[in-house]
Amino acid sequence: WNSLGVLDYIERCNKAIGQFQQIVHQVNKAATTLGGIVNAISRSRLISPPKPGQLTGAKAAKDKAGPAVDSQFGHIPDIQEFFDYVQRKRRDTAKTLVQRYHSIGPILLKVEELVAGTSTGKSPLLEAYYKHWEQRIFQALSSMILGGMTKLQLLLAVRPPKPGTTAVDQQITVLTGDGVNVVQRGDYGEEVRRSSPLFRITASLACPDIIISPSLPEVQK
């Protein structure tokens, strides 16, 4: 310890520790960004119906004196309006999700460059790290799809809660980006008991039959 090189050794150690801390900070920052993207994918709503009275376009004005306008809910869309709105929102959501997904690759390459000094996307040193985020992304996509299916089911097949129904009866199990979670049905934006109509159904009398438009097969398509 009387060597003249001790102070130089300590200085080099402190410098190496500082560089390591910087790398850890940048990796943690990248992980936070990746986690935010994955969670955003997991929470995305593929099915987003219009709110009561939201669709008030030209067709609503045309029907202002007709049965399409309700004093409580405003303009009630027909099934084509409803379908077009849901499809448009789904496409917009999917477009945003694709952009977020494409931003994951460059972040992983940055982490590889920091840790392994390469940018191939195939570093053996980061195999476990890649696998971790691959699983998180898969879980997020599964949660998003399951959430959309659940939302659609609640929209089209919702029933008032039976007498004596508890909160547990209104829960569903969902695979999220953080694992398997139990959530309330209302977490998907739809109450167990829906109070507003989704779209307009027209009934006309053509003796001796009553014609419903759109028909049930048309709705199911």
Number of C-alpha atoms within 10 A of each C-alpha: 6 5 6 8 10 11 11 10 11 11 12 12 12 12 12 12 12 12 12 14 12 13 15 15 12 15 19 13 13 17 16 12 15 22 18 13 18 25 21 16 27 26 18 22 21 22 23 20 21 17 12 18 16 13 17 16 11 9 14 19 13 11 14 15 10 11 12 21 19 14 6 9 15 16 25 27 26 18 17 13 17 17 15 11 18 17 16 12 18 19 13 12 17 16 12 13 18 11 10 17 15 10 14 18 12 12 16 21 19 18 24 23 15 17 16 14 12 14 15 9 17 12 16 11 11 16 11 10 13 17 11 11 17 12 12 21 23 15 22 25 21 18 25 25 20 18 24 20 15 17 24 18 11 20 19 12 8 15 11 11 12 8 6 7 10 10 9 10 12 14 14 13 12 18 19 25 24 14 11 12 12 12 14 18 20 14 12 19 14 18 16 16 13 14 10 12 13 18 17 19 16 12 12 10 9 8 7 6 8 10 13 12 15 15 12 9 7 9 12 7 5
